[in-house]
Amino acid sequence: MSLARRHLLLAATPALATPGLVRAQGTWNPTQPVRVIVPFTAGGTMDPVIRIAQQALQADLGQPVVLEHRPGGATVIGTTEAQRAAPDGHTMIMVANSFAANVTLRPNTPYNALRDFAPITMATVVPHVLAVHPSVARDFAGFLDAGRRPGAGVSFGSYGIGTSNHLGGEQFARLARLNATHVPYSGAAQANTDLIGNRIQFMFANLPDMIQPVQVGQVRAIAISNERRVRELPDTPTMAELGFPLVLSDSWFGLVIRSETPAPIRARLEAAWIAALNRPEVRGRLEEQGFTVLARPAGAFGQEIRRYAETYAGVIRDANITVN
């Protein structure tokens, strides 16, 4: 049995496998500053989610909420730090799709993501747009025709090997039977530039990055990987509408904590985060920056983590994706 498979099977008993946390109405409050570990460099996409909710969280919890950046190791360094923290509610970590992907991509981490962490809330998501260069196709049907032609085929970009839009692109290419080649980049900027320049033909791109290029005709948005259409691109159908409901390609952020943390503490933190995210001023500012606020409870978030981990495991295996 592979290590990745063992990771997934271990989810049968740990916190992330539980449909919901105990909703104990405890009176716990933090007694010192609460730190939120960010496993990426400062200034990244995660930071606004925490900073915009920070004031509301501090007012609710009665203690400062402090961001602590621990980048490196494809989020393994920061996640290891969170796993070593005392399970007393004073340390959480904000995680993203990589938390689920690393279960299979990096099975030798010093922690087991599905056993050692419990969900707090799934905070936000940034949908991915299936964007194509205008020379490739005018619509989704035309794109499928172009992508299935024999010969050189089409190439698609991603923000790096094992990133959410890489895995989404690989999954879609197989489901749609495309003749597609993956081109990894070190982040979004150059990938977006090369899509506009037709050096790659399509990409599952972060929605905020594609709004202006779509408006000026540099790229075409032919699908949105989201549960429903988005107001920014109201004429762009969802992947489900187009017959591909299984495609998972987005960028989500959520909070997890050590699974040994007592249930009343987890419930208190969950309630504080959900209340903060649902405040009109917090929700409004996040939506202005391109986030969709989810504020999903712990049980639902745990189910989503398992769903992504299982889907990513299949994609990684089928596409033979490896990382150094």
Secondary structure as the mmCIF struct_conf table of DSSP 4:
data_model
#
loop_
_struct_conf.conf_type_id
_struct_conf.id
_struct_conf.beg_label_comp_id
_struct_conf.beg_label_asym_id
_struct_conf.beg_label_seq_id
_struct_conf.end_label_comp_id
_struct_conf.end_label_asym_id
_struct_conf.end_label_seq_id
HELX_RH_AL_P HELX_RH_AL_P1 LEU A 3 LEU A 9
HELX_RH_3T_P HELX_RH_3T_P1 LEU A 10 ALA A 12
BEND BEND1 THR A 13 PRO A 14
HELX_RH_3T_P HELX_RH_3T_P2 ALA A 15 ALA A 17
BEND BEND2 THR A 18 GLY A 20
BEND BEND3 THR A 31 GLN A 32
HELX_LH_PP_P HELX_LH_PP_P1 PRO A 33 PRO A 33
STRN STRN1 VAL A 34 VAL A 38
BEND BEND4 PRO A 39 PHE A 40
TURN_TY1_P TURN_TY1_P1 ALA A 42 GLY A 43
BEND BEND5 GLY A 44 GLY A 44
TURN_TY1_P TURN_TY1_P2 THR A 45 THR A 45
HELX_RH_AL_P HELX_RH_AL_P2 MET A 46 LEU A 61
BEND BEND6 GLY A 62 GLN A 63
STRN STRN2 VAL A 65 HIS A 69
HELX_RH_3T_P HELX_RH_3T_P3 GLY A 73 THR A 75
HELX_RH_AL_P HELX_RH_AL_P3 VAL A 76 ARG A 84
BEND BEND7 ALA A 85 ALA A 85
BEND BEND8 PRO A 87 HIS A 90
STRN STRN3 THR A 91 ALA A 96
HELX_RH_AL_P HELX_RH_AL_P4 ASN A 97 LEU A 105
TURN_TY1_P TURN_TY1_P3 PRO A 107 ASN A 108
BEND BEND9 PRO A 110 TYR A 111
HELX_RH_AL_P HELX_RH_AL_P5 ALA A 113 ASP A 116
STRN STRN4 PHE A 117 VAL A 132
TURN_TY1_P TURN_TY1_P4 PRO A 134 VAL A 136
BEND BEND10 ARG A 138 ASP A 139
HELX_RH_AL_P HELX_RH_AL_P6 PHE A 140 ARG A 148
BEND BEND11 PRO A 150 ALA A 152
STRN STRN5 VAL A 154 SER A 158
BEND BEND12 TYR A 159 GLY A 160
TURN_TY1_P TURN_TY1_P5 ILE A 161 GLY A 162
HELX_RH_AL_P HELX_RH_AL_P7 SER A 164 LEU A 175
TURN_TY1_P TURN_TY1_P6 ALA A 176 ARG A 177
STRN STRN6 ALA A 180 PRO A 184
BEND BEND13 SER A 186 GLY A 187
HELX_RH_AL_P HELX_RH_AL_P8 ALA A 188 ILE A 196
TURN_TY1_P TURN_TY1_P7 GLY A 197 ASN A 198
BEND BEND14 ARG A 199 ILE A 200
STRN STRN7 PHE A 202 ASN A 206
HELX_RH_AL_P HELX_RH_AL_P9 LEU A 207 GLN A 215
TURN_TY1_P TURN_TY1_P8 VAL A 216 GLY A 217
BEND BEND15 GLN A 218 VAL A 219
STRN STRN8 ARG A 220 SER A 225
BEND BEND16 ASN A 226 ARG A 228
TURN_TY1_P TURN_TY1_P9 ARG A 231 GLU A 232
BEND BEND17 LEU A 233 LEU A 233
TURN_TY1_P TURN_TY1_P10 PRO A 234 ASP A 235
BEND BEND18 THR A 236 THR A 236
HELX_LH_PP_P HELX_LH_PP_P2 PRO A 237 PRO A 237
STRN STRN9 THR A 238 THR A 238
TURN_TY1_P TURN_TY1_P11 MET A 239 GLY A 243
TURN_TY1_P TURN_TY1_P12 PRO A 245 LEU A 246
STRN STRN10 ASP A 250 ARG A 258
TURN_TY1_P TURN_TY1_P13 SER A 259 GLU A 260
BEND BEND19 THR A 261 THR A 261
HELX_RH_AL_P HELX_RH_AL_P10 ALA A 263 LEU A 277
TURN_TY1_P TURN_TY1_P14 ASN A 278 ASN A 278
BEND BEND20 ARG A 279 ARG A 279
HELX_RH_AL_P HELX_RH_AL_P11 PRO A 280 GLU A 288
TURN_TY1_P TURN_TY1_P15 GLN A 289 GLY A 290
HELX_LH_PP_P HELX_LH_PP_P3 PHE A 291 PHE A 291
STRN STRN11 THR A 292 ARG A 296
HELX_RH_AL_P HELX_RH_AL_P12 ALA A 298 ALA A 319
TURN_TY1_P TURN_TY1_P16 ASN A 320 ASN A 320
#
